[in-house]
Amino acid sequence: MTYRVCFVCTGNICRSPMAESVFRAHVARAGLDDRVEVDSAGTGGWHEGAGADPRTAAVLEAGGYGSDHTARRFRASWFSRLDLVIALDQGHLQELRRLAPTEEDARKVRLLRSYDPAAGDDLDVPDPYYGGLDDFEACLEMVEAASTGLLAAVREQVEGRAA
């Protein structure tokens, strides 16, 4: 049975596609790509059908990650097929939990940086959209730092299903 993870930010062109790409690479390196499906979406539909922001693509490529992406909007109906919904900041977390059809679905929503022990209480990944390339690089660093802990949590769930 496939374990499904969806990363969610505002427009699905900066933070969430970055997190999707980085986490997909972690999943592949761990040999779990046949058991874990990774995608992303936005809370809004402003950029539906667009590719990732060129700065996102540039930072991903410089980091050795793929950047093929098409933006889409998150739908409440997806909760039933997802195991984990990863919000990139508190606003997304609150919006996704309000959108969740059931309490069980609301419990599937987590903040990405909650998987990074070094993050402390600062669990938001700031939106780099209105910033420069440095902001996108900082975003990538936060995503990479949290991906290790997230992978450990997902691996535990995936292996628990096999038992």
MODELLER restraints for C-alpha pairs under 7 A, 6 or more apart:
rsr = mdl.restraints
at = mdl.atoms
rsr.add(forms.Gaussian(group=physical.xy_distance, feature=features.Distance(at['CA:1:A'], at['CA:35:A']), mean=6.92, stdev=0.5))
rsr.add(forms.Gaussian(group=physical.xy_distance, feature=features.Distance(at['CA:2:A'], at['CA:35:A']), mean=4.82, stdev=0.5))
rsr.add(forms.Gaussian(group=physical.xy_distance, feature=features.Distance(at['CA:2:A'], at['CA:36:A']), mean=5.52, stdev=0.5))
rsr.add(forms.Gaussian(group=physical.xy_distance, feature=features.Distance(at['CA:2:A'], at['CA:37:A']), mean=6.69, stdev=0.5))
rsr.add(forms.Gaussian(group=physical.xy_distance, feature=features.Distance(at['CA:3:A'], at['CA:35:A']), mean=6.15, stdev=0.5))
rsr.add(forms.Gaussian(group=physical.xy_distance, feature=features.Distance(at['CA:3:A'], at['CA:36:A']), mean=4.72, stdev=0.5))
rsr.add(forms.Gaussian(group=physical.xy_distance, feature=features.Distance(at['CA:3:A'], at['CA:37:A']), mean=6.14, stdev=0.5))
rsr.add(forms.Gaussian(group=physical.xy_distance, feature=features.Distance(at['CA:3:A'], at['CA:83:A']), mean=6.14, stdev=0.5))
rsr.add(forms.Gaussian(group=physical.xy_distance, feature=features.Distance(at['CA:3:A'], at['CA:158:A']), mean=6.63, stdev=0.5))
rsr.add(forms.Gaussian(group=physical.xy_distance, feature=features.Distance(at['CA:4:A'], at['CA:36:A']), mean=5.84, stdev=0.5))
rsr.add(forms.Gaussian(group=physical.xy_distance, feature=features.Distance(at['CA:4:A'], at['CA:37:A']), mean=4.80, stdev=0.5))
rsr.add(forms.Gaussian(group=physical.xy_distance, feature=features.Distance(at['CA:4:A'], at['CA:38:A']), mean=6.12, stdev=0.5))
rsr.add(forms.Gaussian(group=physical.xy_distance, feature=features.Distance(at['CA:4:A'], at['CA:82:A']), mean=5.04, stdev=0.5))
rsr.add(forms.Gaussian(group=physical.xy_distance, feature=features.Distance(at['CA:4:A'], at['CA:83:A']), mean=5.23, stdev=0.5))
rsr.add(forms.Gaussian(group=physical.xy_distance, feature=features.Distance(at['CA:4:A'], at['CA:84:A']), mean=6.50, stdev=0.5))
rsr.add(forms.Gaussian(group=physical.xy_distance, feature=features.Distance(at['CA:5:A'], at['CA:37:A']), mean=6.24, stdev=0.5))
rsr.add(forms.Gaussian(group=physical.xy_distance, feature=features.Distance(at['CA:5:A'], at['CA:38:A']), mean=5.01, stdev=0.5))
rsr.add(forms.Gaussian(group=physical.xy_distance, feature=features.Distance(at['CA:5:A'], at['CA:39:A']), mean=6.48, stdev=0.5))
rsr.add(forms.Gaussian(group=physical.xy_distance, feature=features.Distance(at['CA:5:A'], at['CA:82:A']), mean=6.22, stdev=0.5))
rsr.add(forms.Gaussian(group=physical.xy_distance, feature=features.Distance(at['CA:5:A'], at['CA:83:A']), mean=6.10, stdev=0.5))
rsr.add(forms.Gaussian(group=physical.xy_distance, feature=features.Distance(at['CA:5:A'], at['CA:84:A']), mean=4.84, stdev=0.5))
rsr.add(forms.Gaussian(group=physical.xy_distance, feature=features.Distance(at['CA:5:A'], at['CA:85:A']), mean=5.85, stdev=0.5))
rsr.add(forms.Gaussian(group=physical.xy_distance, feature=features.Distance(at['CA:6:A'], at['CA:38:A']), mean=5.92, stdev=0.5))
rsr.add(forms.Gaussian(group=physical.xy_distance, feature=features.Distance(at['CA:6:A'], at['CA:39:A']), mean=4.85, stdev=0.5))
rsr.add(forms.Gaussian(group=physical.xy_distance, feature=features.Distance(at['CA:6:A'], at['CA:40:A']), mean=4.82, stdev=0.5))
rsr.add(forms.Gaussian(group=physical.xy_distance, feature=features.Distance(at['CA:6:A'], at['CA:84:A']), mean=6.51, stdev=0.5))
rsr.add(forms.Gaussian(group=physical.xy_distance, feature=features.Distance(at['CA:6:A'], at['CA:85:A']), mean=4.95, stdev=0.5))
rsr.add(forms.Gaussian(group=physical.xy_distance, feature=features.Distance(at['CA:6:A'], at['CA:86:A']), mean=6.04, stdev=0.5))
rsr.add(forms.Gaussian(group=physical.xy_distance, feature=features.Distance(at['CA:7:A'], at['CA:16:A']), mean=5.18, stdev=0.5))
rsr.add(forms.Gaussian(group=physical.xy_distance, feature=features.Distance(at['CA:7:A'], at['CA:19:A']), mean=6.67, stdev=0.5))
rsr.add(forms.Gaussian(group=physical.xy_distance, feature=features.Distance(at['CA:7:A'], at['CA:20:A']), mean=6.28, stdev=0.5))
rsr.add(forms.Gaussian(group=physical.xy_distance, feature=features.Distance(at['CA:7:A'], at['CA:39:A']), mean=6.39, stdev=0.5))
rsr.add(forms.Gaussian(group=physical.xy_distance, feature=features.Distance(at['CA:7:A'], at['CA:40:A']), mean=4.42, stdev=0.5))
rsr.add(forms.Gaussian(group=physical.xy_distance, feature=features.Distance(at['CA:7:A'], at['CA:41:A']), mean=6.36, stdev=0.5))
rsr.add(forms.Gaussian(group=physical.xy_distance, feature=features.Distance(at['CA:7:A'], at['CA:85:A']), mean=5.96, stdev=0.5))
rsr.add(forms.Gaussian(group=physical.xy_distance, feature=features.Distance(at['CA:7:A'], at['CA:86:A']), mean=4.59, stdev=0.5))
rsr.add(forms.Gaussian(group=physical.xy_distance, feature=features.Distance(at['CA:7:A'], at['CA:87:A']), mean=6.05, stdev=0.5))
rsr.add(forms.Gaussian(group=physical.xy_distance, feature=features.Distance(at['CA:8:A'], at['CA:16:A']), mean=5.27, stdev=0.5))
rsr.add(forms.Gaussian(group=physical.xy_distance, feature=features.Distance(at['CA:8:A'], at['CA:40:A']), mean=5.67, stdev=0.5))
rsr.add(forms.Gaussian(group=physical.xy_distance, feature=features.Distance(at['CA:8:A'], at['CA:41:A']), mean=5.00, stdev=0.5))
rsr.add(forms.Gaussian(group=physical.xy_distance, feature=features.Distance(at['CA:8:A'], at['CA:42:A']), mean=5.23, stdev=0.5))
rsr.add(forms.Gaussian(group=physical.xy_distance, feature=features.Distance(at['CA:8:A'], at['CA:43:A']), mean=6.77, stdev=0.5))
rsr.add(forms.Gaussian(group=physical.xy_distance, feature=features.Distance(at['CA:8:A'], at['CA:86:A']), mean=5.99, stdev=0.5))
rsr.add(forms.Gaussian(group=physical.xy_distance, feature=features.Distance(at['CA:8:A'], at['CA:87:A']), mean=5.01, stdev=0.5))
rsr.add(forms.Gaussian(group=physical.xy_distance, feature=features.Distance(at['CA:8:A'], at['CA:88:A']), mean=6.26, stdev=0.5))
rsr.add(forms.Gaussian(group=physical.xy_distance, feature=features.Distance(at['CA:9:A'], at['CA:15:A']), mean=6.14, stdev=0.5))
rsr.add(forms.Gaussian(group=physical.xy_distance, feature=features.Distance(at['CA:9:A'], at['CA:16:A']), mean=5.27, stdev=0.5))
rsr.add(forms.Gaussian(group=physical.xy_distance, feature=features.Distance(at['CA:9:A'], at['CA:41:A']), mean=6.81, stdev=0.5))
rsr.add(forms.Gaussian(group=physical.xy_distance, feature=features.Distance(at['CA:9:A'], at['CA:42:A']), mean=4.97, stdev=0.5))
rsr.add(forms.Gaussian(group=physical.xy_distance, feature=features.Distance(at['CA:9:A'], at['CA:43:A']), mean=6.26, stdev=0.5))
rsr.add(forms.Gaussian(group=physical.xy_distance, feature=features.Distance(at['CA:9:A'], at['CA:87:A']), mean=6.29, stdev=0.5))
rsr.add(forms.Gaussian(group=physical.xy_distance, feature=features.Distance(at['CA:9:A'], at['CA:88:A']), mean=5.50, stdev=0.5))
rsr.add(forms.Gaussian(group=physical.xy_distance, feature=features.Distance(at['CA:9:A'], at['CA:92:A']), mean=6.26, stdev=0.5))
rsr.add(forms.Gaussian(group=physical.xy_distance, feature=features.Distance(at['CA:10:A'], at['CA:42:A']), mean=4.74, stdev=0.5))
rsr.add(forms.Gaussian(group=physical.xy_distance, feature=features.Distance(at['CA:10:A'], at['CA:43:A']), mean=4.94, stdev=0.5))
rsr.add(forms.Gaussian(group=physical.xy_distance, feature=features.Distance(at['CA:10:A'], at['CA:44:A']), mean=5.82, stdev=0.5))
rsr.add(forms.Gaussian(group=physical.xy_distance, feature=features.Distance(at['CA:11:A'], at['CA:42:A']), mean=4.61, stdev=0.5))
rsr.add(forms.Gaussian(group=physical.xy_distance, feature=features.Distance(at['CA:11:A'], at['CA:43:A']), mean=6.51, stdev=0.5))
rsr.add(forms.Gaussian(group=physical.xy_distance, feature=features.Distance(at['CA:11:A'], at['CA:44:A']), mean=5.60, stdev=0.5))
rsr.add(forms.Gaussian(group=physical.xy_distance, feature=features.Distance(at['CA:11:A'], at['CA:45:A']), mean=6.55, stdev=0.5))
rsr.add(forms.Gaussian(group=physical.xy_distance, feature=features.Distance(at['CA:11:A'], at['CA:46:A']), mean=6.30, stdev=0.5))
rsr.add(forms.Gaussian(group=physical.xy_distance, feature=features.Distance(at['CA:11:A'], at['CA:47:A']), mean=5.92, stdev=0.5))
rsr.add(forms.Gaussian(group=physical.xy_distance, feature=features.Distance(at['CA:12:A'], at['CA:40:A']), mean=6.92, stdev=0.5))
rsr.add(forms.Gaussian(group=physical.xy_distance, feature=features.Distance(at['CA:12:A'], at['CA:41:A']), mean=5.12, stdev=0.5))
rsr.add(forms.Gaussian(group=physical.xy_distance, feature=features.Distance(at['CA:12:A'], at['CA:42:A']), mean=4.32, stdev=0.5))
rsr.add(forms.Gaussian(group=physical.xy_distance, feature=features.Distance(at['CA:12:A'], at['CA:71:A']), mean=5.22, stdev=0.5))
rsr.add(forms.Gaussian(group=physical.xy_distance, feature=features.Distance(at['CA:12:A'], at['CA:72:A']), mean=6.57, stdev=0.5))
rsr.add(forms.Gaussian(group=physical.xy_distance, feature=features.Distance(at['CA:13:A'], at['CA:51:A']), mean=6.69, stdev=0.5))
rsr.add(forms.Gaussian(group=physical.xy_distance, feature=features.Distance(at['CA:13:A'], at['CA:52:A']), mean=4.31, stdev=0.5))
rsr.add(forms.Gaussian(group=physical.xy_distance, feature=features.Distance(at['CA:13:A'], at['CA:53:A']), mean=5.26, stdev=0.5))
rsr.add(forms.Gaussian(group=physical.xy_distance, feature=features.Distance(at['CA:13:A'], at['CA:71:A']), mean=6.12, stdev=0.5))
rsr.add(forms.Gaussian(group=physical.xy_distance, feature=features.Distance(at['CA:14:A'], at['CA:52:A']), mean=6.29, stdev=0.5))
rsr.add(forms.Gaussian(group=physical.xy_distance, feature=features.Distance(at['CA:14:A'], at['CA:53:A']), mean=5.87, stdev=0.5))
rsr.add(forms.Gaussian(group=physical.xy_distance, feature=features.Distance(at['CA:14:A'], at['CA:56:A']), mean=5.62, stdev=0.5))
rsr.add(forms.Gaussian(group=physical.xy_distance, feature=features.Distance(at['CA:14:A'], at['CA:129:A']), mean=6.80, stdev=0.5))
rsr.add(forms.Gaussian(group=physical.xy_distance, feature=features.Distance(at['CA:15:A'], at['CA:127:A']), mean=6.99, stdev=0.5))
rsr.add(forms.Gaussian(group=physical.xy_distance, feature=features.Distance(at['CA:16:A'], at['CA:40:A']), mean=5.69, stdev=0.5))
rsr.add(forms.Gaussian(group=physical.xy_distance, feature=features.Distance(at['CA:16:A'], at['CA:41:A']), mean=6.75, stdev=0.5))
rsr.add(forms.Gaussian(group=physical.xy_distance, feature=features.Distance(at['CA:17:A'], at['CA:40:A']), mean=5.96, stdev=0.5))
rsr.add(forms.Gaussian(group=physical.xy_distance, feature=features.Distance(at['CA:17:A'], at['CA:52:A']), mean=6.87, stdev=0.5))
rsr.add(forms.Gaussian(group=physical.xy_distance, feature=features.Distance(at['CA:17:A'], at['CA:69:A']), mean=6.85, stdev=0.5))
rsr.add(forms.Gaussian(group=physical.xy_distance, feature=features.Distance(at['CA:18:A'], at['CA:56:A']), mean=6.59, stdev=0.5))
rsr.add(forms.Gaussian(group=physical.xy_distance, feature=features.Distance(at['CA:18:A'], at['CA:60:A']), mean=6.89, stdev=0.5))
rsr.add(forms.Gaussian(group=physical.xy_distance, feature=features.Distance(at['CA:18:A'], at['CA:140:A']), mean=6.96, stdev=0.5))
rsr.add(forms.Gaussian(group=physical.xy_distance, feature=features.Distance(at['CA:19:A'], at['CA:143:A']), mean=5.80, stdev=0.5))
rsr.add(forms.Gaussian(group=physical.xy_distance, feature=features.Distance(at['CA:20:A'], at['CA:38:A']), mean=6.19, stdev=0.5))
rsr.add(forms.Gaussian(group=physical.xy_distance, feature=features.Distance(at['CA:20:A'], at['CA:39:A']), mean=5.63, stdev=0.5))
rsr.add(forms.Gaussian(group=physical.xy_distance, feature=features.Distance(at['CA:20:A'], at['CA:40:A']), mean=6.00, stdev=0.5))
rsr.add(forms.Gaussian(group=physical.xy_distance, feature=features.Distance(at['CA:21:A'], at['CA:65:A']), mean=6.40, stdev=0.5))
rsr.add(forms.Gaussian(group=physical.xy_distance, feature=features.Distance(at['CA:21:A'], at['CA:66:A']), mean=6.25, stdev=0.5))
rsr.add(forms.Gaussian(group=physical.xy_distance, feature=features.Distance(at['CA:21:A'], at['CA:67:A']), mean=6.63, stdev=0.5))
rsr.add(forms.Gaussian(group=physical.xy_distance, feature=features.Distance(at['CA:22:A'], at['CA:65:A']), mean=6.49, stdev=0.5))
rsr.add(forms.Gaussian(group=physical.xy_distance, feature=features.Distance(at['CA:22:A'], at['CA:144:A']), mean=6.73, stdev=0.5))
rsr.add(forms.Gaussian(group=physical.xy_distance, feature=features.Distance(at['CA:23:A'], at['CA:147:A']), mean=5.96, stdev=0.5))
rsr.add(forms.Gaussian(group=physical.xy_distance, feature=features.Distance(at['CA:24:A'], at['CA:38:A']), mean=6.01, stdev=0.5))
rsr.add(forms.Gaussian(group=physical.xy_distance, feature=features.Distance(at['CA:27:A'], at['CA:33:A']), mean=5.51, stdev=0.5))
rsr.add(forms.Gaussian(group=physical.xy_distance, feature=features.Distance(at['CA:27:A'], at['CA:151:A']), mean=6.96, stdev=0.5))
rsr.add(forms.Gaussian(group=physical.xy_distance, feature=features.Distance(at['CA:41:A'], at['CA:71:A']), mean=6.45, stdev=0.5))
rsr.add(forms.Gaussian(group=physical.xy_distance, feature=features.Distance(at['CA:41:A'], at['CA:72:A']), mean=5.18, stdev=0.5))
rsr.add(forms.Gaussian(group=physical.xy_distance, feature=features.Distance(at['CA:41:A'], at['CA:73:A']), mean=5.19, stdev=0.5))
rsr.add(forms.Gaussian(group=physical.xy_distance, feature=features.Distance(at['CA:41:A'], at['CA:74:A']), mean=5.10, stdev=0.5))
rsr.add(forms.Gaussian(group=physical.xy_distance, feature=features.Distance(at['CA:42:A'], at['CA:72:A']), mean=6.19, stdev=0.5))
rsr.add(forms.Gaussian(group=physical.xy_distance, feature=features.Distance(at['CA:42:A'], at['CA:73:A']), mean=4.74, stdev=0.5))
rsr.add(forms.Gaussian(group=physical.xy_distance, feature=features.Distance(at['CA:42:A'], at['CA:74:A']), mean=5.53, stdev=0.5))
rsr.add(forms.Gaussian(group=physical.xy_distance, feature=features.Distance(at['CA:43:A'], at['CA:73:A']), mean=5.87, stdev=0.5))
rsr.add(forms.Gaussian(group=physical.xy_distance, feature=features.Distance(at['CA:43:A'], at['CA:74:A']), mean=5.68, stdev=0.5))
rsr.add(forms.Gaussian(group=physical.xy_distance, feature=features.Distance(at['CA:44:A'], at['CA:73:A']), mean=5.73, stdev=0.5))
rsr.add(forms.Gaussian(group=physical.xy_distance, feature=features.Distance(at['CA:45:A'], at['CA:72:A']), mean=6.48, stdev=0.5))
rsr.add(forms.Gaussian(group=physical.xy_distance, feature=features.Distance(at['CA:45:A'], at['CA:73:A']), mean=4.97, stdev=0.5))
rsr.add(forms.Gaussian(group=physical.xy_distance, feature=features.Distance(at['CA:47:A'], at['CA:71:A']), mean=6.01, stdev=0.5))
rsr.add(forms.Gaussian(group=physical.xy_distance, feature=features.Distance(at['CA:48:A'], at['CA:71:A']), mean=4.74, stdev=0.5))
rsr.add(forms.Gaussian(group=physical.xy_distance, feature=features.Distance(at['CA:48:A'], at['CA:72:A']), mean=4.51, stdev=0.5))
rsr.add(forms.Gaussian(group=physical.xy_distance, feature=features.Distance(at['CA:48:A'], at['CA:73:A']), mean=6.50, stdev=0.5))
rsr.add(forms.Gaussian(group=physical.xy_distance, feature=features.Distance(at['CA:49:A'], at['CA:70:A']), mean=5.40, stdev=0.5))
rsr.add(forms.Gaussian(group=physical.xy_distance, feature=features.Distance(at['CA:49:A'], at['CA:71:A']), mean=5.17, stdev=0.5))
rsr.add(forms.Gaussian(group=physical.xy_distance, feature=features.Distance(at['CA:49:A'], at['CA:72:A']), mean=6.34, stdev=0.5))
rsr.add(forms.Gaussian(group=physical.xy_distance, feature=features.Distance(at['CA:50:A'], at['CA:70:A']), mean=5.43, stdev=0.5))
rsr.add(forms.Gaussian(group=physical.xy_distance, feature=features.Distance(at['CA:50:A'], at['CA:71:A']), mean=5.35, stdev=0.5))
rsr.add(forms.Gaussian(group=physical.xy_distance, feature=features.Distance(at['CA:51:A'], at['CA:69:A']), mean=5.34, stdev=0.5))
rsr.add(forms.Gaussian(group=physical.xy_distance, feature=features.Distance(at['CA:51:A'], at['CA:70:A']), mean=4.70, stdev=0.5))
rsr.add(forms.Gaussian(group=physical.xy_distance, feature=features.Distance(at['CA:51:A'], at['CA:71:A']), mean=6.07, stdev=0.5))
rsr.add(forms.Gaussian(group=physical.xy_distance, feature=features.Distance(at['CA:52:A'], at['CA:69:A']), mean=5.81, stdev=0.5))
rsr.add(forms.Gaussian(group=physical.xy_distance, feature=features.Distance(at['CA:52:A'], at['CA:70:A']), mean=6.77, stdev=0.5))
rsr.add(forms.Gaussian(group=physical.xy_distance, feature=features.Distance(at['CA:55:A'], at['CA:133:A']), mean=6.39, stdev=0.5))
rsr.add(forms.Gaussian(group=physical.xy_distance, feature=features.Distance(at['CA:55:A'], at['CA:136:A']), mean=6.84, stdev=0.5))
rsr.add(forms.Gaussian(group=physical.xy_distance, feature=features.Distance(at['CA:56:A'], at['CA:136:A']), mean=6.44, stdev=0.5))
rsr.add(forms.Gaussian(group=physical.xy_distance, feature=features.Distance(at['CA:57:A'], at['CA:67:A']), mean=5.29, stdev=0.5))
rsr.add(forms.Gaussian(group=physical.xy_distance, feature=features.Distance(at['CA:59:A'], at['CA:136:A']), mean=6.76, stdev=0.5))
rsr.add(forms.Gaussian(group=physical.xy_distance, feature=features.Distance(at['CA:59:A'], at['CA:137:A']), mean=6.26, stdev=0.5))
rsr.add(forms.Gaussian(group=physical.xy_distance, feature=features.Distance(at['CA:60:A'], at['CA:66:A']), mean=6.49, stdev=0.5))
rsr.add(forms.Gaussian(group=physical.xy_distance, feature=features.Distance(at['CA:60:A'], at['CA:67:A']), mean=6.29, stdev=0.5))
rsr.add(forms.Gaussian(group=physical.xy_distance, feature=features.Distance(at['CA:61:A'], at['CA:67:A']), mean=6.81, stdev=0.5))
rsr.add(forms.Gaussian(group=physical.xy_distance, feature=features.Distance(at['CA:76:A'], at['CA:99:A']), mean=5.88, stdev=0.5))
rsr.add(forms.Gaussian(group=physical.xy_distance, feature=features.Distance(at['CA:76:A'], at['CA:100:A']), mean=6.05, stdev=0.5))
rsr.add(forms.Gaussian(group=physical.xy_distance, feature=features.Distance(at['CA:76:A'], at['CA:101:A']), mean=6.89, stdev=0.5))
rsr.add(forms.Gaussian(group=physical.xy_distance, feature=features.Distance(at['CA:79:A'], at['CA:100:A']), mean=6.93, stdev=0.5))
rsr.add(forms.Gaussian(group=physical.xy_distance, feature=features.Distance(at['CA:79:A'], at['CA:105:A']), mean=6.02, stdev=0.5))
rsr.add(forms.Gaussian(group=physical.xy_distance, feature=features.Distance(at['CA:83:A'], at['CA:108:A']), mean=6.39, stdev=0.5))
rsr.add(forms.Gaussian(group=physical.xy_distance, feature=features.Distance(at['CA:84:A'], at['CA:108:A']), mean=4.90, stdev=0.5))
rsr.add(forms.Gaussian(group=physical.xy_distance, feature=features.Distance(at['CA:84:A'], at['CA:109:A']), mean=6.19, stdev=0.5))
rsr.add(forms.Gaussian(group=physical.xy_distance, feature=features.Distance(at['CA:85:A'], at['CA:108:A']), mean=5.73, stdev=0.5))
rsr.add(forms.Gaussian(group=physical.xy_distance, feature=features.Distance(at['CA:85:A'], at['CA:109:A']), mean=4.63, stdev=0.5))
rsr.add(forms.Gaussian(group=physical.xy_distance, feature=features.Distance(at['CA:85:A'], at['CA:110:A']), mean=6.33, stdev=0.5))
rsr.add(forms.Gaussian(group=physical.xy_distance, feature=features.Distance(at['CA:86:A'], at['CA:109:A']), mean=5.78, stdev=0.5))
rsr.add(forms.Gaussian(group=physical.xy_distance, feature=features.Distance(at['CA:86:A'], at['CA:110:A']), mean=5.07, stdev=0.5))
rsr.add(forms.Gaussian(group=physical.xy_distance, feature=features.Distance(at['CA:86:A'], at['CA:111:A']), mean=5.58, stdev=0.5))
rsr.add(forms.Gaussian(group=physical.xy_distance, feature=features.Distance(at['CA:86:A'], at['CA:112:A']), mean=5.64, stdev=0.5))
rsr.add(forms.Gaussian(group=physical.xy_distance, feature=features.Distance(at['CA:87:A'], at['CA:93:A']), mean=5.25, stdev=0.5))
rsr.add(forms.Gaussian(group=physical.xy_distance, feature=features.Distance(at['CA:87:A'], at['CA:109:A']), mean=6.76, stdev=0.5))
rsr.add(forms.Gaussian(group=physical.xy_distance, feature=features.Distance(at['CA:87:A'], at['CA:110:A']), mean=5.93, stdev=0.5))
rsr.add(forms.Gaussian(group=physical.xy_distance, feature=features.Distance(at['CA:87:A'], at['CA:111:A']), mean=4.82, stdev=0.5))
rsr.add(forms.Gaussian(group=physical.xy_distance, feature=features.Distance(at['CA:87:A'], at['CA:112:A']), mean=6.05, stdev=0.5))
rsr.add(forms.Gaussian(group=physical.xy_distance, feature=features.Distance(at['CA:88:A'], at['CA:111:A']), mean=5.89, stdev=0.5))
rsr.add(forms.Gaussian(group=physical.xy_distance, feature=features.Distance(at['CA:88:A'], at['CA:112:A']), mean=5.72, stdev=0.5))
rsr.add(forms.Gaussian(group=physical.xy_distance, feature=features.Distance(at['CA:88:A'], at['CA:124:A']), mean=6.15, stdev=0.5))
rsr.add(forms.Gaussian(group=physical.xy_distance, feature=features.Distance(at['CA:88:A'], at['CA:125:A']), mean=5.57, stdev=0.5))
rsr.add(forms.Gaussian(group=physical.xy_distance, feature=features.Distance(at['CA:89:A'], at['CA:111:A']), mean=6.47, stdev=0.5))
rsr.add(forms.Gaussian(group=physical.xy_distance, feature=features.Distance(at['CA:89:A'], at['CA:123:A']), mean=6.91, stdev=0.5))
rsr.add(forms.Gaussian(group=physical.xy_distance, feature=features.Distance(at['CA:89:A'], at['CA:124:A']), mean=4.25, stdev=0.5))
rsr.add(forms.Gaussian(group=physical.xy_distance, feature=features.Distance(at['CA:89:A'], at['CA:125:A']), mean=5.77, stdev=0.5))
rsr.add(forms.Gaussian(group=physical.xy_distance, feature=features.Distance(at['CA:90:A'], at['CA:124:A']), mean=6.33, stdev=0.5))
rsr.add(forms.Gaussian(group=physical.xy_distance, feature=features.Distance(at['CA:93:A'], at['CA:109:A']), mean=6.61, stdev=0.5))
rsr.add(forms.Gaussian(group=physical.xy_distance, feature=features.Distance(at['CA:93:A'], at['CA:110:A']), mean=6.86, stdev=0.5))
rsr.add(forms.Gaussian(group=physical.xy_distance, feature=features.Distance(at['CA:93:A'], at['CA:111:A']), mean=6.70, stdev=0.5))
rsr.add(forms.Gaussian(group=physical.xy_distance, feature=features.Distance(at['CA:97:A'], at['CA:106:A']), mean=4.71, stdev=0.5))
rsr.add(forms.Gaussian(group=physical.xy_distance, feature=features.Distance(at['CA:97:A'], at['CA:109:A']), mean=6.70, stdev=0.5))
rsr.add(forms.Gaussian(group=physical.xy_distance, feature=features.Distance(at['CA:100:A'], at['CA:106:A']), mean=5.18, stdev=0.5))
rsr.add(forms.Gaussian(group=physical.xy_distance, feature=features.Distance(at['CA:111:A'], at['CA:123:A']), mean=6.83, stdev=0.5))
rsr.add(forms.Gaussian(group=physical.xy_distance, feature=features.Distance(at['CA:112:A'], at['CA:146:A']), mean=6.34, stdev=0.5))
rsr.add(forms.Gaussian(group=physical.xy_distance, feature=features.Distance(at['CA:113:A'], at['CA:119:A']), mean=6.33, stdev=0.5))
rsr.add(forms.Gaussian(group=physical.xy_distance, feature=features.Distance(at['CA:113:A'], at['CA:123:A']), mean=4.92, stdev=0.5))
rsr.add(forms.Gaussian(group=physical.xy_distance, feature=features.Distance(at['CA:113:A'], at['CA:124:A']), mean=6.74, stdev=0.5))
rsr.add(forms.Gaussian(group=physical.xy_distance, feature=features.Distance(at['CA:113:A'], at['CA:146:A']), mean=5.40, stdev=0.5))
rsr.add(forms.Gaussian(group=physical.xy_distance, feature=features.Distance(at['CA:114:A'], at['CA:123:A']), mean=6.14, stdev=0.5))
rsr.add(forms.Gaussian(group=physical.xy_distance, feature=features.Distance(at['CA:115:A'], at['CA:146:A']), mean=5.06, stdev=0.5))
rsr.add(forms.Gaussian(group=physical.xy_distance, feature=features.Distance(at['CA:115:A'], at['CA:149:A']), mean=4.81, stdev=0.5))
rsr.add(forms.Gaussian(group=physical.xy_distance, feature=features.Distance(at['CA:115:A'], at['CA:150:A']), mean=5.40, stdev=0.5))
rsr.add(forms.Gaussian(group=physical.xy_distance, feature=features.Distance(at['CA:116:A'], at['CA:145:A']), mean=6.01, stdev=0.5))
rsr.add(forms.Gaussian(group=physical.xy_distance, feature=features.Distance(at['CA:116:A'], at['CA:146:A']), mean=4.36, stdev=0.5))
rsr.add(forms.Gaussian(group=physical.xy_distance, feature=features.Distance(at['CA:116:A'], at['CA:149:A']), mean=6.05, stdev=0.5))
rsr.add(forms.Gaussian(group=physical.xy_distance, feature=features.Distance(at['CA:125:A'], at['CA:139:A']), mean=6.44, stdev=0.5))
rsr.add(forms.Gaussian(group=physical.xy_distance, feature=features.Distance(at['CA:125:A'], at['CA:142:A']), mean=6.89, stdev=0.5))
rsr.add(forms.Gaussian(group=physical.xy_distance, feature=features.Distance(at['CA:128:A'], at['CA:135:A']), mean=5.06, stdev=0.5))
rsr.add(forms.Gaussian(group=physical.xy_distance, feature=features.Distance(at['CA:128:A'], at['CA:136:A']), mean=5.47, stdev=0.5))
